[in-house]
Amino acid sequence: MAQISTRRTANGVRYDVRTRIGRRVVTRTFKRRKDADAYASTVEADKLRGGVVDPRASRVTLDAWCRSWLANRSDLRPTTQSLYAYLLDSYVLPALGANELGQLTVSIVRSWHASLLAKRPAIAPKAYQVLRASLNTAVADGVLSANPCKVKGAGTDRPSERPVASMGEVEALAGAVTARWRAMVLLAYWCGLRLGELRALRRSDLDLLHRWVDVHEQVVDVDGHLLTGPPKTDAGRRRVAIPPHIVAELESHLHLFVGAYTDAYVFTGLQGTGPLPSATWRRSWAEARRATGLGHLRFHDLRHAGNTLAAATGASTRELMARMGHASMRAAVIYQHATADRDQAIASALSDLATKAPVRQLNPRDKRAMEPAGGEGSQSTNIG
């Protein structure tokens, strides 16, 4: 139990509260007895709940803690590691890194987040999520008693609504890119494949006879190096049906640019070997957008538009999840919501049919036949 002792100093009476935390006796000093009593009661209650940590453990700086935390996250994919390092180095540690963990408060975190949100609204939720995750580990390791990341809604990412490319716009972009990548634009739109999945495709992954494309790998760019690995989730490994009308385009692409080798990459750089380099593709895509006046469209918007189109055909949530390679229903529901405008158009068309229908007046004999027993209080009715 916490013990309180009294001592006199040149500045007056002081009250020392001693309590054992872990293997060490920790002492806190107070000027007033009631403050010492309150602390003693609180610290003992916190010890019973497991919410007390050695103050020395929390003296590590946030900078040192986050770097050690990230270095030990072997469970993260290389692209996620790179993203976390970027967010920490650019937005979290320059502002908060010098603080010791024990010095961080909800107020400090709230002020930092508000400042970042005003400058970089799209980045702020992601940076907050990384900070919160690192400090959750500090709590789990007994370095912090509580996580100061308690700003309501700060970690909620609200991405802006992306434009839905039309079929004409997709065809224009496919015609504007270098010929060897035209089929890549079409697959992104009509099959909903991600850029990394397209760059990893090999000839053996395309079965044009049965109109299938197998997705089981992706190519990602990490610090300038191309890495090939499995999709982010098990749901990313999938077989996607190819719409019949683009099969001829794919056959032509394989004949002109790939050849007969089954392990050859379907989409390569200008040299014709290895996966498509990031810089090469970025230049071609940027030129295509400029040439078509569609600079507002990102490559990922093709997948977004294609999946919206699939939802409009009446595909169920489960069917959309399987086609897109998503493990959760959230993304599939988003694409179904995107078809709400089409549903409104259908509803309006139904109303047009109703208003154009002729109205037939009932004759007196029909009215008497429709009256309830007793006949009183009945009303005339028009049927359209």
N, C-alpha and C positions, 0 to 999 in steps of 0.2 A: 504494500500500500504506500501511497505517497506520504511523505513526512514533511511537516512544516516546522522550521526552526526560526527563532527571532534573533537578530543581532543589531547592535547599535553601531552606526557609522557617523562620520563627521557631518553627513547630510541628513541624519535622522535614522529612524528605525527602518530596517529592511527585513523582509520575510522570504526565506529561501525554501523552495519546494523541491524536494528530492524524490525522484521516482526511477525505478529500473525499467529501461527500455531495451529489450534484447539482452545483451550481455554487459550493458554499460549503465552506470548511474548518471542520470541527466538532472541538472539543477537549473531552475528558473527562479529569478529574483523579482519581487514585487514591492512596491512602496506601501500598498494598503493590504491589510489582513483579508478583507473580503475578496480582493482580487486573487490572493494566494489560495483562499479556500475554494473559490470558483474554479481555478485552474486545476487544483488537486482533484476535485470531483470529476471534472470533465476528462482529464487525462486517464483516470482510472476507468471511467465508463468507455472511453475510446479503446483502451487496452483490451477490455472484455470483448469489444466488437471487432478487434483486429485492425483498428484504424489509426494506430500510432506507429510512427517510424522514428528512427534515430535521426536527430537534426543534422548530424554530420553527413549522413548519407545523401541528403538533399542539397548539399553545398556544391555539387557538381554543376557546371554551367550547362545551360540548354544546348549550346553549341557542341560541347563535348559529348553530352548525352545523345543527341540526335545523330551525330556521326557514328557513334558506337552502335546505336540502335539500328541504323540503316545497314551498317556493315555486317550485322548479324542476322539480317532478314534474308536468309538463303531461300526462303519459300517464295520470294517475289520473282516474277519473270523479269528478264533483262530490261524490257521496255518500261516496266513499272518502276524498277530500281532507278532507271535514268530519269523518269518523270519526278519521282520523289526527291532525288538529289537536286534537280533543277528547282523545284518549288522551295526546298529548304534553303539552298544557297542564294536564291534570288529574292525571296519574299519573307521567309520566316526568320532565319538567323541574323540577317543584317539588322533587323529591328529588335529582336528579342534574345539573340544568342548570348549576350554578355550576362544575362540574368541567371542567378542560381535557381535551380528547380524550386527550392523552398521559398524563393522570393516572388515567384509568379502567382498572381492573383487573378480572379475572375475579371476584376476591373482592368488590369493591365492587358489581358487577352482581348477583352471587349474593345478597348481603345485601339489596339493594333488592328483588329479585324475591321472596325469602322473606317479607319484611315485607308486600309488596303481596298475595302469595298468601294470607296469613293473614287479611287484611282483605277482599279482593275476589277470591275464587278464580276467578270467571268473567271478570274483567277482566285479571288478571295475564298470561295467555298472549298476549292481543292486544296489550297494552302492550309486552311483551317482543319480540314480532314486529316492531313498528314501530321500536323502538330498534335491534334487530339489522339491519333493512333500512337504516336511516340510516347505521349504522357500516360496513356492507358497502360502501356508496358511498364512505365515507371511505378505506377500504382501497384500493378501485379507483382513487381519485383521488390516491393517494400521500400522503394526510394521516396515515394510521395504518399501522403495519406489520402489525398483526394486530387482528382484532375481539375485544374482551373478552367478547362475548356467547357464552360456551361452556358455559352451564349446561345439562346434559343434561335433555332433556324439558321445559324451561321454556316453549318455544314451542308445545307440543302442547296444543291446545284439546280438552277433553273435556266437551262439552255434556251436560247432564243429559237423561235419556230423557224425551221429551215424551209427554203422554197422547194416546191415539188416540180421537178423538170418535166416538161411535156415530151411526148414521143418525138415531135418535130425538133425540139431542142437537143434531145439525145442523138438523133440522127445527124444533126448539124455538127455536133461535137465529134461524133464518130468519123465523120468525113473530114474534119479539120486536123485531127491528129495524124502523125506519121502512119502510113499504111500498115506497118507491122503491129500497130497497137489498136487498130480499129476494132478488132474482135474483142479486145479487152474491155472497151467501153460498152459494147453490146452485152457481154457476159455480166458486167457489173449491174447493168440496168435490168436485163431480163431474167437473170438468175440470182440477183441480190448478193453477189460475192463481194467481200471486202478487198481492198487493194493488196494487202499482205497475202490473202488467199490466192488471188490471181497471180501474183508474182511467184508463188510456190508451185503452181500447177505444172505437171509434167504430162507428156503425151499420153501415158498410160492412164491418166486420170480422166481422160475424155473418151466416152463410149458413144460415138455419134450414131452408131447403128441403132442402139436402144435409147438414145437421147438422154444420157446421164452424164453428170460431172461429179466426181468424187472429191470431196474436200477433206484433207487430213493433215495438212501442213500450212504454215504461213511463213513468209519472209518478213523480218522486221529490221529496221535500221537503228542500231544502237551505237551512238557516238561515231558515226561514219562507217561502221562495220555491218555488213549484211549477215544476219543470223537466221537460220532455218530451224523451225521447231514446231511442236504441235499447237493446235488452236488453244485459245485461252481457257476454254472449258470443254468438257466432254461433248456438250451439245454442238460445239463447233465442228466436230467430225460428222459429216453428213453426206448424203447423196441427194443432189438437186436435179430435178427434171429440167431438160432444156426445151424451150418452146420450139416447135418444128420449124418456124419461119427463119430462124438464124442458123440452122444446121449447115446450110450451104455456105454461109459466110465462114463458119468454123472449119469446114472441110477445105475451103480455099486457103485459109490461113495456115493450116497444117501443111498443106502441099507447098506453099510458097516459102514459109519461114521456119518450119520445124523439121521436116523430114520424117524418116521412119523409125528413128531410135526411140524406144519406149520411155527411156529415162531422160530424154531431152526436155528442157524447159519450154513451155508453150510460149511464154513472153520473155524475150531477152533484150539485151541492149543492142546497139547498132552492129556490134561485132558478131552477134548471133550465138554467143555462148554465155552460160551462167544466167542467174536471175537478173531481171531488169534493174539497173542501178537507180537509186533514188533521184539523184541530180538530173539524170537523163530524162526520166519521166516528168519531173517537175517542170523542166523547160518546155517539153512538148505539150504538156497539159496547159501551161500558162499561155503558150502561143495559140493553142486551139480556142481558149476562152476569149483571147483578144480578137482573134479573127472572126468569131461568131457573135461578139458583143455580149457574151454570157459570163462576164467576169464575176458575177455574184454566185455562180455555182461552184461548189467544191466537188471533188471526185466522189466523196462519200454520199453526196446528194443523189447520185445516180442510184445507189443501193436503196436510199430512202424512198426515192420516187418509184422504183420498181416494186418495192414491198407494199407501198401504198396502192399501186395498181393491182397487186395480187389480192390485197384486202378487198378492193372494190369488186373483184370477181365473186366474192362471197366466201373466201377461204376462212376457215374457223381459226380461233386463237391457236390451237394446237398445231394446225397445219402451217400457220405462219411461223410459229416457233421452230418447227422442224426445217422449214425452208431457209429461215434466216440464220439458224444456228444459235438461238438464244436459249439459255437455261431457265429464264424467268418469263412470266407472262407479261411483265410490264411493257417491254418494247413492242410486243405483238399487239397489245391493246392500244398503244399509241397509234399504230398504223391503222387500226380499225376506227379509231376516233377521227383520223384524217379523212375518212370517207363520209363523215357526217354531212358535209356540204352536198355530196351527191344524194344522200338520203333526203335532204331538204328539197332538192330539185324534184325527186320522185314524188314527194308529198305534194308539192305545188302542182305537178302535172295531174295528180289525182283530183285535186280541187278543181282544176280546169275542166276535167271531165264531168264533175258533179254540177258545176254552174251552167254547163252547156246542155244538160239533160232537160227535155221538155217537162213541164209541170202539168199534170192532169188533174182537173177539178173533179171532185166526187159529186155525183148527182144526189138528190135528197134520199132516194131509196138506199144508196150505198152508205150514206151517213147514218140512217136508222139502223142498218145492219151492224155498224161498228160501235153503236152506243152500248154501254154496259147495262146490265139488268136494272130496271127502274128508270133509265133514260134521263135522269136529272143530272145536271152538272156536266153533261158531255159537251165536247168541243168538236168543231169541224176540223178536218185534217186534210192537208195537201200532201200528195205523194209525188216525189220527183223521181 
